Amino acid sequence: EIVTLLGFDGIPAILDPTFVSAERAEDWMDPDESVLGLSINGDSRAYSIRMLSRHEIVNDVVGGLPLAVTW
């Protein structure tokens, strides 16, 4: 028997992410919080694992390349 807990698109992707400076991130992130880091063509991002655990997918453009960050 298959039991469905979440319907289709039950966990929403982040489609248009916004970012803050490292200094501002310190206001809401724990000092030892894990992030997924990415740098392409000199353009860098840090995605909070805590946030990715709630959304699982972030659609973003980094270094001019469209990509899907998944967790």
C-alpha positions as CSV (number, residue, x, y, z in Angstrom):
1,E,0.0,0.0,0.0
2,I,1.3,3.4,-0.9
3,V,0.5,6.2,1.4
4,T,0.9,9.8,0.1
5,L,1.8,12.3,2.8
6,L,2.3,15.3,0.6
7,G,0.5,16.1,-2.6
8,F,2.1,17.1,-5.9
9,D,4.4,20.1,-5.3
10,G,3.9,19.7,-1.6
11,I,7.3,21.1,-0.9
12,P,7.6,24.4,-2.8
13,A,10.9,25.2,-4.6
14,I,12.5,28.6,-4.1
15,L,12.1,30.1,-7.5
16,D,13.6,33.6,-7.1
17,P,16.1,33.5,-4.2
18,T,17.3,36.6,-2.5
19,F,20.6,36.8,-0.6
20,V,22.0,38.9,2.2
21,S,25.6,39.8,3.1
22,A,27.5,37.5,5.5
23,E,27.2,40.2,8.1
24,R,23.4,40.2,7.9
25,A,23.2,36.4,7.7
26,E,24.8,36.4,11.2
27,D,21.6,37.9,12.6
28,W,19.6,34.7,11.9
29,M,22.1,31.9,11.2
30,D,23.9,29.9,13.9
31,P,27.7,30.3,13.9
32,D,28.2,26.6,13.1
33,E,25.3,26.3,10.7
34,S,26.1,24.3,7.6
35,V,25.7,25.8,4.1
36,L,26.1,24.4,0.6
37,G,28.6,26.7,-1.1
38,L,28.9,27.3,-4.8
39,S,31.1,29.5,-7.0
40,I,30.9,29.8,-10.7
41,N,32.8,32.4,-12.8
42,G,33.6,34.4,-9.7
43,D,29.9,34.6,-8.6
44,S,29.5,32.9,-5.2
45,R,26.5,31.7,-3.2
46,A,26.0,30.0,0.2
47,Y,22.7,28.1,0.6
48,S,21.6,27.4,4.2
49,I,21.1,23.7,4.7
50,R,18.3,24.5,7.2
51,M,16.5,26.4,4.4
52,L,17.2,23.7,1.8
53,S,15.8,21.1,4.1
54,R,12.4,22.9,4.0
55,H,12.4,23.6,0.3
56,E,14.7,21.0,-1.2
57,I,15.2,22.9,-4.5
58,V,16.4,26.4,-5.3
59,N,16.3,27.6,-8.9
60,D,19.0,30.2,-9.3
61,V,21.4,31.8,-11.8
62,V,25.1,31.7,-10.7
63,G,27.9,33.1,-12.8
64,G,25.4,33.5,-15.7
65,L,24.4,29.8,-15.6
66,P,20.9,28.7,-14.7
67,L,20.9,25.9,-12.2
68,A,18.9,23.9,-9.7
69,V,20.4,23.5,-6.3
70,T,18.9,20.4,-4.7
71,W,19.2,18.9,-1.2
